[in-house]
């Protein structure tokens, strides 16, 4: 019998054991320092601190959060603000009325915005929404370091694999379609990035849960997968491929695949239950969700070329080697799952690229959006191959200290080659370029825009919409507006939309923008959408050569009320109401519960139709004088209700359907099960079952 681990074979004390233990602790500490060093360098490089800057606006010094403001960031920051405001009032946010006529929350889930809102609220507002958002973005960018570390810990591999993969993730430049820094930080595609990141994190957690049957790990897998789904429902594809890879791995290397099927099924059912309020409406109303495709691969060759380009050809070749090497050691189970996932995922994308009918099964899927998840897999496999090949070549010389030294040198080499001027990369191709943040001139510009929106909010009639046109900072600057006023907003460029019937001077097949913003400054447009004020900067017309601000200044249907920097505010002279019977405005109009309840009354209204300037959706129900009546969809996508005239009382409610209620009940029950599993695990259940068996035998 072994008496002690600290004794030699001849039963003499092992005097070297304390030294080895001390060396192990020192080595682990050095690894921690290496990882934290890379993370600290990234935080310094992306310029997180200070969190705010002080600027002078109209002679007053104000503190402005140093947030990202390029491309999609304003959209997500505004959504986070809306969600935080709703939660602060103990309300839900099921319908978002502020975006181009409104949309159901499930069509653009609040996964990332939820994280931002929670961080803002738990700090009691000390972290502004913009600051909380910036920290969440940076945290997501650093998350692969934790993911890769967890992978090597499960497989008992060298931390050098995780360090190299983490460094490669942060320094290798990419495009907005390939993932990494460009997608998340420069372009602000946070939902797609978060979905991919949580999906990759699910791989090691799901492997442990299925292979070892650990209840708490299974519950963690449910939580992780659920975060991926509510961040971006498209990540279901990646999750399904991971689940299949776990099962295939068990078929190849174990005889417990039937048990694995049951465990995967249980985790899958719980995840579906937790995410039911998002998944059920997306499936039920999928025919109403139109998704505009901007990018496609130029055939299979184009996809394979993009796969190589996303990390450079040498690293892509290392990743291919990493697909094979894990299968030489049966204990490297997570690495095997990652390699199988990569093969299946690439195969699926290749098939979808070559077979259009396969892609049509998911019409809201844009194939290049799958690349970020694939990139994360490739980086890990490349790091695995680099370390394992080196270890096998130098097996007799391999020591923990050498491992640390080589990984550290490899990490520094990646930084020098891909992210500094000492490497061969041109400036525009280097990793971690400075991302613009709100400070100095941009802070002044954004503050002026805010003052303009607040002025428009003051002058516009109650419940009227505001039209915001033009940008001075970056694409989609207009989408900051909902952060500053509780109004319906319309834009000349609105980033995302969900149906094809919006009435405006544009072609929905070419993009979500007006080529000639000036064309929106017509009486018909302003009346159709119930616009009460216009906030405009120099929005140039792409086709006619005009400018929206000049057009507004020359118009007699809007009147200027003030200028704020480069922004000018105009009041609509004769605005239409949110609700009208033909051209008749209501005597009373009330909007409550985040725009999900609208009531209006008319005295002696003409017969005809009630127009409500909110997008139609099947959940909208209405009563006229207390009697239920069908709500139909107008040609422009708005709500349409027939009326016989006279004294009319109208009540519109964005109601929960029976299926919505069931989905929420299932979600609550599933969440309770998950929390119980995390807290107590499976031991109480096993003890209870044991007592039952003992009682039966007795």
Secondary structure in CASP SS format (residue, H / E / C, confidence):
PFRMAT SS
TARGET T0000
AUTHOR 0000-0000-0000
METHOD secondary structure of the structure
MODEL  1
X C 1.00
X C 1.00
X C 1.00
X C 1.00
X C 1.00
X C 1.00
X E 1.00
X C 1.00
X C 1.00
X C 1.00
X C 1.00
X C 1.00
X E 1.00
X C 1.00
X C 1.00
X C 1.00
X H 1.00
X H 1.00
X H 1.00
X H 1.00
X H 1.00
X H 1.00
X H 1.00
X H 1.00
X H 1.00
X H 1.00
X H 1.00
X H 1.00
X H 1.00
X H 1.00
X H 1.00
X H 1.00
X H 1.00
X H 1.00
X H 1.00
X H 1.00
X H 1.00
X H 1.00
X H 1.00
X H 1.00
X H 1.00
X H 1.00
X H 1.00
X H 1.00
X H 1.00
X C 1.00
X C 1.00
X C 1.00
X C 1.00
X C 1.00
X C 1.00
X E 1.00
X E 1.00
X E 1.00
X E 1.00
X E 1.00
X E 1.00
X C 1.00
X C 1.00
X E 1.00
X E 1.00
X E 1.00
X E 1.00
X E 1.00
X E 1.00
X C 1.00
X C 1.00
X E 1.00
X C 1.00
X C 1.00
X C 1.00
X C 1.00
X H 1.00
X H 1.00
X H 1.00
X H 1.00
X H 1.00
X H 1.00
X H 1.00
X H 1.00
X H 1.00
X H 1.00
X H 1.00
X H 1.00
X H 1.00
X H 1.00
X H 1.00
X H 1.00
X C 1.00
X C 1.00
X C 1.00
X C 1.00
X C 1.00
X C 1.00
X E 1.00
X E 1.00
X C 1.00
X C 1.00
X E 1.00
X C 1.00
X C 1.00
X C 1.00
X E 1.00
X E 1.00
X H 1.00
X H 1.00
X H 1.00
X H 1.00
X C 1.00
X C 1.00
X H 1.00
X H 1.00
X H 1.00
X H 1.00
X H 1.00
X H 1.00
X H 1.00
X H 1.00
X H 1.00
X H 1.00
X H 1.00
X H 1.00
X C 1.00
X C 1.00
X C 1.00
X C 1.00
X C 1.00
X C 1.00
X H 1.00
X H 1.00
X H 1.00
X H 1.00
X H 1.00
X H 1.00
X H 1.00
X H 1.00
X H 1.00
X H 1.00
X H 1.00
X H 1.00
X H 1.00
X H 1.00
X H 1.00
X H 1.00
X H 1.00
X H 1.00
X H 1.00
X H 1.00
X H 1.00
X H 1.00
X H 1.00
X H 1.00
X H 1.00
X H 1.00
X H 1.00
X C 1.00
X C 1.00
X C 1.00
X H 1.00
X H 1.00
X H 1.00
X H 1.00
X H 1.00
X H 1.00
X H 1.00
X H 1.00
X H 1.00
X H 1.00
X H 1.00
X H 1.00
X H 1.00
X C 1.00
X C 1.00
X C 1.00
X C 1.00
X C 1.00
X C 1.00
X C 1.00
X C 1.00
X H 1.00
X H 1.00
X H 1.00
X H 1.00
X H 1.00
X H 1.00
X H 1.00
X C 1.00
X C 1.00
X C 1.00
X H 1.00
X H 1.00
X H 1.00
X H 1.00
X H 1.00
X H 1.00
X H 1.00
X H 1.00
X H 1.00
X H 1.00
X H 1.00
X H 1.00
X H 1.00
X H 1.00
X H 1.00
X H 1.00
X H 1.00
X H 1.00
X H 1.00
X H 1.00
X H 1.00
X H 1.00
X H 1.00
X C 1.00
X C 1.00
X H 1.00
X H 1.00
X H 1.00
X H 1.00
X H 1.00
X H 1.00
X H 1.00
X H 1.00
X H 1.00
X H 1.00
X H 1.00
X H 1.00
X H 1.00
X H 1.00
X H 1.00
X H 1.00
X H 1.00
X C 1.00
X C 1.00
X C 1.00
X H 1.00
X H 1.00
X H 1.00
X H 1.00
X H 1.00
X H 1.00
X H 1.00
X H 1.00
X H 1.00
X H 1.00
X H 1.00
X H 1.00
X H 1.00
X H 1.00
X H 1.00
X H 1.00
X H 1.00
X H 1.00
X H 1.00
X C 1.00
X C 1.00
X C 1.00
X H 1.00
X H 1.00
X H 1.00
X H 1.00
X H 1.00
X H 1.00
X H 1.00
X H 1.00
X H 1.00
X H 1.00
X H 1.00
X H 1.00
X H 1.00
X H 1.00
X H 1.00
X H 1.00
X H 1.00
X H 1.00
X C 1.00
X H 1.00
X H 1.00
X H 1.00
X H 1.00
X H 1.00
X H 1.00
X H 1.00
X H 1.00
X H 1.00
X C 1.00
X H 1.00
X H 1.00
X H 1.00
X C 1.00
X C 1.00
X C 1.00
X C 1.00
X C 1.00
X C 1.00
X C 1.00
X C 1.00
X C 1.00
X C 1.00
X H 1.00
X H 1.00
X H 1.00
X H 1.00
X H 1.00
X H 1.00
X H 1.00
X H 1.00
X H 1.00
X H 1.00
X H 1.00
X C 1.00
X C 1.00
X C 1.00
X H 1.00
X H 1.00
X H 1.00
X H 1.00
X H 1.00
X H 1.00
X H 1.00
X H 1.00
X H 1.00
X H 1.00
X H 1.00
X H 1.00
X H 1.00
X H 1.00
X H 1.00
X H 1.00
X C 1.00
X C 1.00
X C 1.00
X C 1.00
X H 1.00
X H 1.00
X H 1.00
X H 1.00
X H 1.00
X H 1.00
X H 1.00
X H 1.00
X H 1.00
X H 1.00
X H 1.00
X H 1.00
X H 1.00
X H 1.00
X H 1.00
X H 1.00
X H 1.00
X H 1.00
X H 1.00
X H 1.00
X H 1.00
X H 1.00
X C 1.00
X H 1.00
X H 1.00
X H 1.00
X H 1.00
X H 1.00
X H 1.00
X H 1.00
X C 1.00
X C 1.00
X C 1.00
X C 1.00
X H 1.00
X H 1.00
X H 1.00
X H 1.00
X H 1.00
X H 1.00
X H 1.00
X H 1.00
X H 1.00
X H 1.00
X H 1.00
X H 1.00
X H 1.00
X H 1.00
X H 1.00
X H 1.00
X H 1.00
X H 1.00
X H 1.00
X H 1.00
X H 1.00
X H 1.00
X H 1.00
X H 1.00
X H 1.00
X H 1.00
X H 1.00
X C 1.00
X C 1.00
X C 1.00
X C 1.00
X C 1.00
X C 1.00
X H 1.00
X H 1.00
X H 1.00
X H 1.00
X H 1.00
X H 1.00
X H 1.00
X H 1.00
X H 1.00
X H 1.00
X H 1.00
X H 1.00
X H 1.00
X H 1.00
X H 1.00
X H 1.00
X H 1.00
X H 1.00
X H 1.00
X H 1.00
X C 1.00
X C 1.00
X C 1.00
X C 1.00
X C 1.00
X C 1.00
X C 1.00
X H 1.00
X H 1.00
X H 1.00
X C 1.00
X C 1.00
X C 1.00
X C 1.00
X C 1.00
X C 1.00
X C 1.00
X E 1.00
X C 1.00
X C 1.00
X C 1.00
X H 1.00
X H 1.00
X H 1.00
X H 1.00
X H 1.00
X H 1.00
X H 1.00
X H 1.00
X H 1.00
X H 1.00
X H 1.00
X H 1.00
X H 1.00
X H 1.00
X H 1.00
X H 1.00
X H 1.00
X H 1.00
X H 1.00
X C 1.00
X C 1.00
X C 1.00
X C 1.00
X C 1.00
X E 1.00
X E 1.00
X E 1.00
X E 1.00
X E 1.00
X C 1.00
X C 1.00
X C 1.00
X C 1.00
X C 1.00
X C 1.00
X C 1.00
X H 1.00
X H 1.00
X H 1.00
X H 1.00
X H 1.00
X H 1.00
X H 1.00
X C 1.00
X C 1.00
X C 1.00
X C 1.00
X C 1.00
X E 1.00
X E 1.00
X E 1.00
X C 1.00
X E 1.00
X C 1.00
X C 1.00
X C 1.00
X C 1.00
X C 1.00
X C 1.00
X C 1.00
X C 1.00
X C 1.00
X C 1.00
X C 1.00
X C 1.00
X C 1.00
X C 1.00
X C 1.00
X C 1.00
X C 1.00
X C 1.00
X C 1.00
X E 1.00
X C 1.00
X C 1.00
X C 1.00
X H 1.00
X H 1.00
X H 1.00
X H 1.00
X C 1.00
X C 1.00
X H 1.00
X H 1.00
X H 1.00
X H 1.00
X H 1.00
X H 1.00
X C 1.00
X C 1.00
X E 1.00
X E 1.00
X E 1.00
X E 1.00
X E 1.00
X E 1.00
X C 1.00
X C 1.00
X C 1.00
X E 1.00
X C 1.00
X C 1.00
X C 1.00
X C 1.00
X C 1.00
X C 1.00
X E 1.00
X H 1.00
X H 1.00
X H 1.00
X H 1.00
X H 1.00
X H 1.00
X H 1.00
X C 1.00
X C 1.00
X C 1.00
X E 1.00
X E 1.00
X E 1.00
X E 1.00
X E 1.00
X E 1.00
X E 1.00
X C 1.00
X C 1.00
X E 1.00
X E 1.00
X E 1.00
X E 1.00
X E 1.00
X E 1.00
X C 1.00
X C 1.00
X C 1.00
X C 1.00
X C 1.00
X C 1.00
X E 1.00
X E 1.00
X E 1.00
X C 1.00
X C 1.00
X E 1.00
X E 1.00
X C 1.00
X C 1.00
X E 1.00
X E 1.00
X E 1.00
X E 1.00
X E 1.00
X C 1.00
X C 1.00
X C 1.00
X C 1.00
X E 1.00
X E 1.00
X E 1.00
X E 1.00
X E 1.00
X E 1.00
X E 1.00
X E 1.00
X E 1.00
X C 1.00
X C 1.00
X E 1.00
X E 1.00
X E 1.00
X E 1.00
X E 1.00
X E 1.00
X E 1.00
X E 1.00
X C 1.00
X C 1.00
X C 1.00
X C 1.00
X E 1.00
X E 1.00
X E 1.00
X E 1.00
X E 1.00
X C 1.00
X C 1.00
X E 1.00
X E 1.00
X E 1.00
X C 1.00
X C 1.00
X E 1.00
X E 1.00
X C 1.00
X C 1.00
X C 1.00
X C 1.00
X E 1.00
X E 1.00
X E 1.00
X E 1.00
X E 1.00
X E 1.00
X C 1.00
X C 1.00
X E 1.00
X E 1.00
X E 1.00
X E 1.00
X E 1.00
X E 1.00
X E 1.00
X E 1.00
X E 1.00
X C 1.00
X C 1.00
X C 1.00
X H 1.00
X H 1.00
X H 1.00
X H 1.00
X H 1.00
X H 1.00
X H 1.00
X H 1.00
X H 1.00
X H 1.00
X H 1.00
X H 1.00
X H 1.00
X H 1.00
X H 1.00
X H 1.00
X H 1.00
X H 1.00
X H 1.00
X H 1.00
X H 1.00
X H 1.00
X H 1.00
X C 1.00
X C 1.00
X H 1.00
X H 1.00
X H 1.00
X H 1.00
X H 1.00
X H 1.00
X H 1.00
X H 1.00
X H 1.00
X H 1.00
X H 1.00
X H 1.00
X H 1.00
X H 1.00
X H 1.00
X C 1.00
END
